[in-house]
Amino acid sequence: MKIYKNLLFLIVSFFLTSCITSKDVKYMQENESLVINEEGLIPYNIPVYRVTKNDMLTLDIVTTPKGDAAQFYSNLNASSAGGATITMTGGAGGANGGGDAIIYFRGLRVDAKGEINIFGIGFIKAEGRTIDEISAEIQEKVNENFQEGKSQVRLNTDGITYFVLGDIETTGMTGEKKAYKNTLTLTEAIAMNGGLNRTVDRKNIVIYRKLPEGIKKAKIDLTREDVMNSPYFYVQNGDEILLTTNRRSLNGFGKDPLQTIISGVSVITTALSIYLLIKNL
């Protein structure tokens, strides 16, 4: 009788420690640490993106009709009867899983010195500066050749490019991703890629962020709603998002109730067989 009580105790303990509960998988649960302003709103904490070395930028300069821009660029220029658009990228396009090939070959790369070289203008410091700051300097250079107000500089990154890496069961979500948005939250990025399965530890999402000074590591807990106060809640260009596997899922436990039961019965049956074998020796 004692052996059965011990087995019952083992079974109960196994299910209590192995099962993944709703608290483990539910996103942004209520938390007292959430910061709310006087109007009852969650303030935005969006970090300003600063360009880093090896970034690829797109540049378009729009001029008035018959704008003479030949002194700036080569036969990459595109023009129309109603005006001229001088582009450094040749338009949109891409290659699966490897970024945008056209941007790579024809865009503006931030070199090892942190500068971009614009034909007809020269080198401009880019590393550590915002897109708006760089655009303003380019606009000043362009205004020297065009009447002020008759041209417009449009500089940007090629969308928000980020990378997701998880375990073998998140292969559908793993890879290089790109969003053509001005801002992108972590939950938006996850939703756009089908969501997280039960094997992912939502309390331990790791983000590696590329900054001009180096790479910074941060851990995010998506089960707490105060994650919205974190600057890492907003995905930045070049972010690497690592999805860690829940420890209870490594050996097949906790993925779903049926699998947990099967795994539990198997473990307990094996233990009982070993016990009876030793007892009968």
Secondary structure, DSSP 8 states (H G I E B T S, - for coil): -HHHHHHHHHHHHHHHHH---HHHH-SSB--TT----TTS------------TT-EEEEEEEE-TT---TTT--TT-EEETTEEEEESS-S----TTS--HHHHHHSEE--TTSEEEETTTEEEE-TT--HHHHHHHHHHHHHTTS-TTSEEEEEEESSEEEEEE--GGGTTT-EEEEE-SS--BHHHHHHHTT---TTEEEEEEEEEEEETTEEEEEEE-TTBGGGGGSGGGB--TT-EEEEEE-GGGTTS-SSSHHHHHHHHHHHHHHHHHHHHHHHH-
